[in-house]
Amino acid sequence: MAGSVTAAWLWGRSELRARWRSWVILGVLAGATFGLAAAGLAGARRTSVALPRFIEVAHFPTAALLANDSSFDAAKQRAVAELPEVQRVYPFEIAILIQDKPINDGGGLIPTTDVSAQLFSIPLVEGRATNPARADEIVVDQNLQRRFKLGLGATVTIGQSISPDAIKSIPPGMLAPGVDPNYEQKLTVVGISKSVNSDTSWAPSAGFYAKYGHRTAGFVNEFTTLRRGEADLPRFERDVERIIGHPVNVESFAQLLGIPKVRNLLRVEQDGLLLFALAVLVVGGVLIGQALARAVNASASELPTWRAIGADRGIALRALVAPATVTAVVGATTGVAVAIASSRQFPISQARRFDLDVGVHADWFVLGIAAAAVVGAVMAIAFVSALWALSGRRTEDRSPSWAGKWAARLGLPPALAIGSRLAVEPGRGRRAVPVRSALIGAIVGVIGVVGCFTFRAGLTDAVASPQRSGIVWDFEIASGEGSLAAKDIATITHDHDVKGALHAAWFRAVRVNGVATPTWGTETLKGATTPVVLTGRAPKARDEIAFGPATAETLKLHIGDRVSVGDATTTRATVVGTALVPASSHTDYDQGGWMTNAGLRAALKSSHQLNANDYEDYMFVRWAPGTNIKAAEHRYASLHAGSDAWYTMPATLPTQVVSLGELRSLPLALGVFFALLASATVAHALVTTVRRRRQELAVLRSIGFTRLQTRVAIGWQATLIAVVGLIVGIPLGIGTGQLTWRWLADSFPVVYVAPFALVALLLVIPAAILLANVLAAVPAQSAARIRPAEALRTE
């Protein structure tokens, strides 16, 4: 036994002395492959936990109590805080007339307690929380820091200036009587909070509210943490309605912030990273595995010599496998190093915004698996290759393939006929060429590139076409509270610059099956300006209703269901569809109910809501072609310039749809990556062809094949591989991209329109053929330089 081990060790040592660089390079390549795959897998794991960890650190509350009612006073707030299902409350004042410089966002949420100030400020990335004993400190988010250069120590001015005439128009209870409402306070930035989307936020200290709250026009709402989470929401809604005395808009905090949509985005990113890891592992593993198998076979060339001096099968097997241990050790070490070095690039896109610790990471669970996988794969391939070499099996080359036969029948020139055979005939033994892996690599590469660009076309369309997210208007006018004047509605409707006009009343809390639900009542006054229907149809009769898909899911409603709408005297309505409705300050575009204006008002005819300013009135306007938009917007903005409630604004995409557009970098990166993988497999096949078919090419040269014909043959081989990849890959890639986009569009939601990246397809076809021929240039030149006499003598 000792002698056999010594003999095997001597043989292995001899091999390492002669070719140690090759074994080390194989280890580096194997490590880089597994390291990149491990980095992608670790990035996917970080993506999966980025949002939950952020929610945990940020102490997300459960519910948002959005009463928007000045009668929600201190006594009622205490009653809510004392409810058995309530764990903690975070009250804040909505300041409707606040002025902030240099931010100038026209409003703000003023925390009324220190716990509210802390909630609005976390997670902090710089500085500290505000001091509740001071009125001159503020925390701003990263977006404001970048936009206005508001670093630590910068100052922000917050104030309120209301004319005596304007004071009369402010609803009772929003201002303390007899108190001067005008003030101005400079605040120092003491902290920077993390930004996770394009929105901006700032939060002064609780001391600011203690000093100025009684002088600020607004009303108090609150966020609430419930003991059993969202399971307590129905009970909480009922108790709040009992305390306040009328239906109140109580929203899930997660829904308010669009967390379900964020989860969908992160799921796409996670799947993309897993796909990246799998693609690296499969394609890189195939190439490295083939190289490793060839290295073992090359070591077996000394087998007759060692057998002549007494080496048996066991000794030979151990000797052939032994050098691979160097490759395995180098591969494991390199893989861990590459994975750790690459970790700072992950997670990507949206998950990167939520990750609280972006930078270098070591996921030892993944690294351990990667290191073990490198060692196991290298040793397994070496063992199998050694067994194959020791088996002594040799198979003669088979007869010409179908490609060769068809080339002959079509009468192709010799160079093209030879290139056709090279593209599809793998050969045997020493002349074996990885043509199957090249064809599969080309097909997978085209599927990946076309699929990624098709999916990206869907993302681009969703962002470039506002109607995909229900925005079928260009401009909106709002009353703030109560109804728009009839004369204003008439003025807007009959304006020659207006092509479409939708009159919509938004009620904050309409009972639907007893659940307070924000609901729109709409009336199309001009053109075809109505909310976008996803399934079913729009409500037309008074007893019909549609819902945003998120609300329909929450209320467990389906098309055809009958629901009760309203208060004491309820209206029965039939659910006729799901739709994307206008977003509001309390709801997103996939939340809320939708009825005709007449139907909703009929359902609420006995309700206090029609008289208590518990609704807002809107006009949604679509401009006629050729309109001077700036002039028209200014005209409507100045229509009631003296009113603090009247406001206008251009249509904007929902925040989460904007985030959806930011995902476009992922398919682009994956597409480039798939192109590189396909290039690697094709290049490897071409180089291997020239090296292993050297004798055949030399024979051809000796019977009159010119250098140009040799180059053409190799170029035609590459072209055929690319063409096969295009023929099979393009339709599969289009289907894959469209299916992926449909899943995301339906779950997000946005209107699904089958994407078709025509420009990308037109570029992929010539680009693939051109790239294949570029890859073939060097191998073709090497083939053209073959000297027949020298090659045949070597053979």
Disulfide bonds with the S-S distance in Angstrom:
none
